[in-house]
Amino acid sequence: MTRKQKRLAVIAGGMSFILAAVLLVMFAFSQSVAYFYMPADLAKTPVAPETRIRLGGLVGAGSVVRGAGSTVEFTVTDGSANAVKVRYTGILPDLFREGQGVVTEGMFAAGTNVFTADTVLAKHDETYMPKEVADKLKQQGLWQEGQGQGQGQSQQNPGQGQEAKATP
């Protein structure tokens, strides 16, 4: 082999190695990607059973039903008429309650319209809303920036954080 042929062989080998690495990374990402949906999105475009997704919205009022063991069923709604029934087995976050923002991750089982979640995330304070959920709710006019601010402040100590001034 001439010097030029050796150089071409090394370049071709390097390019094929890089291509194989890129294909493996793309395959790995395609297996771990969970697309985000709201109940209205699922009403418009149903997902195939056994497809892993994230479902976000608000926990429906009066929808939390505790079953046997640690199984809980509830609905996730986006404020419209659309709601998705969710079944979760496990310990729910402490801040999980009706009317709060939630993101669940899991899939629809074949032949059913119940979303089986393996992960439930609840909002962590009175001002936080997951970005995807907040964006969708803002589009529908159901959530405004700053909603919930001040709700968690204690009314028992209205002067908390202020210095006491001595009077002469």
C-alpha positions in Angstrom: 0.0 0.0 0.0 1.1 3.4 -0.8 1.2 6.2 1.8 -1.9 7.8 0.2 -3.9 4.4 0.5 -2.8 4.0 4.1 -4.0 7.5 5.0 -7.4 6.9 3.2 -7.8 3.5 5.1 -7.1 5.3 8.5 -9.6 8.1 7.6 -12.2 5.5 6.5 -11.7 3.5 9.6 -12.0 6.6 11.8 -15.2 7.7 10.1 -16.8 4.3 10.4 -16.0 4.3 14.1 -17.5 7.7 14.6 -20.6 6.7 12.6 -21.0 3.6 14.8 -20.7 5.7 18.0 -23.3 8.2 16.8 -25.7 5.4 15.9 -25.3 3.8 19.3 -25.9 7.1 21.1 -29.0 7.8 18.9 -30.4 4.4 19.7 -29.8 4.9 23.4 -31.6 8.2 23.4 -34.5 6.9 21.4 -35.0 4.2 24.1 -35.0 6.7 27.0 -36.9 9.6 25.6 -40.3 10.2 27.2 -42.5 12.7 25.4 -44.6 15.2 27.4 -48.4 15.2 26.9 -51.3 17.0 28.5 -54.8 15.4 28.6 -56.0 17.6 25.8 -53.0 16.4 23.7 -53.9 12.8 24.3 -57.5 13.5 23.3 -56.4 14.9 20.0 -53.6 12.4 19.3 -53.7 9.1 21.1 -50.4 7.3 21.8 -49.7 3.7 21.0 -50.0 1.3 24.0 -46.7 0.5 25.7 -45.2 3.9 24.6 -43.4 5.6 27.5 -44.6 9.2 28.0 -44.8 11.9 30.6 -48.3 13.1 31.5 -48.7 16.4 33.2 -51.5 18.6 34.5 -53.4 19.1 37.7 -54.7 16.4 40.0 -58.5 16.4 39.6 -60.6 17.5 42.5 -62.2 14.5 44.4 -60.4 12.0 42.1 -57.8 10.5 44.5 -58.8 6.9 45.5 -56.6 4.8 47.6 -56.7 1.2 46.8 -55.2 -1.9 48.4 -51.7 -1.5 49.6 -49.9 1.4 48.2 -52.0 1.6 44.9 -53.6 5.0 44.2 -55.8 6.0 41.4 -56.5 9.6 40.4 -57.2 11.7 37.4 -54.9 14.3 35.7 -56.7 17.2 34.0 -55.7 20.3 32.3 -58.7 22.3 33.3 -60.7 21.4 30.2 -63.2 18.5 29.9 -60.2 16.2 29.2 -59.0 14.0 32.1 -56.8 10.9 32.1 -57.2 8.2 34.8 -53.8 7.3 36.4 -52.9 4.3 38.4 -49.8 4.4 40.6 -48.3 1.9 43.0 -45.8 3.3 45.4 -45.4 6.1 47.9 -46.7 9.4 46.7 -44.7 12.6 47.3 -45.6 14.5 50.5 -46.9 17.5 48.5 -49.2 15.4 46.3 -52.8 16.6 46.7 -55.9 17.5 44.6 -55.6 20.6 42.5 -51.8 20.6 42.5 -49.5 20.3 39.5 -48.2 16.9 38.8 -46.0 15.1 36.2 -46.4 11.4 35.9 -44.2 9.1 33.8 -45.3 5.7 32.6 -47.4 4.1 29.8 -50.9 3.1 28.8 -51.3 -0.7 29.0 -52.6 -2.5 25.9 -56.4 -2.6 25.7 -57.0 0.0 28.4 -57.4 3.8 28.8 -55.8 3.8 32.2 -52.3 5.4 32.4 -50.0 3.2 34.6 -47.4 5.5 36.2 -44.1 4.4 37.6 -43.0 7.9 38.7 -45.1 10.7 40.2 -43.6 14.2 40.7 -45.5 16.9 42.6 -44.7 20.5 42.7 -42.4 21.4 45.6 -43.6 24.8 46.8 -46.5 27.2 46.3 -44.8 29.0 43.4 -43.3 26.2 41.4 -45.0 24.6 38.4 -43.2 22.3 36.0 -42.3 24.3 32.9 -44.1 22.0 30.5 -47.3 22.0 32.6 -47.1 25.8 33.1 -46.6 26.5 29.4 -49.6 24.3 28.4 -51.8 25.8 31.1 -50.8 29.3 30.1 -51.7 28.6 26.5 -55.2 27.6 27.7 -55.4 30.6 30.0 -55.7 28.5 33.1 -52.5 29.5 34.9 -50.9 32.9 35.3 -47.3 33.8 36.2 -47.0 34.3 39.9 -50.0 32.2 40.8 -49.8 31.0 44.3 -47.3 33.6 45.5 -47.9 34.6 49.0 -50.2 31.7 49.8 -47.6 29.9 51.9 -46.6 33.0 54.0 -47.5 32.7 57.6 -50.2 35.0 58.9 -49.3 34.2 62.5 -46.2 36.3 62.5 -46.9 39.2 60.1 -43.8 41.1 61.3 -41.5 38.2 60.7 -38.2 39.4 59.2 -38.7 42.9 60.4 -36.6 44.5 63.1 -38.4 45.6 66.3 -37.9 49.3 67.0 -37.7 50.5 70.5 -40.0 53.4 71.4 -38.6 56.2 73.6 
